[in-house]
Amino acid sequence: MWFQLWGLIPKEGMDSYLGGKGRMLVRLLKHFKMSDVTGPKMDQPELVTLLAETMLIPAYRVQQYMQWKIIDRQTIEGTITHRGISASGIFLFQ
């Protein structure tokens, strides 16, 4: 994700979930680290991001750590559980 600080200075943010660990890295001008957050406070939020991305990356939907429950004709609940961390979300299709 790329954005500008005060509308002038380029910043970029990269989030990841790898090996059960979440991370958010923000750099200024692509070279200067502004923030690098890891640990339990990032693990579940990044798992939530991964769950949301299942709509964009179909291969995620069929992984063994994913569970799906049909609520009605337009709604499903997705739950992702990985390395002892869980996140759930409701997906509405209209």
Protein Blocks (a to p, Z undefined) as FASTA:
>chain_A
ZZdehhlaccddddddeehiacddddehhlacfbdcedjklmmmmmmmmmmmmmmmmmlm
mgmkbccddfblmbccddddeehiacddddddZZ
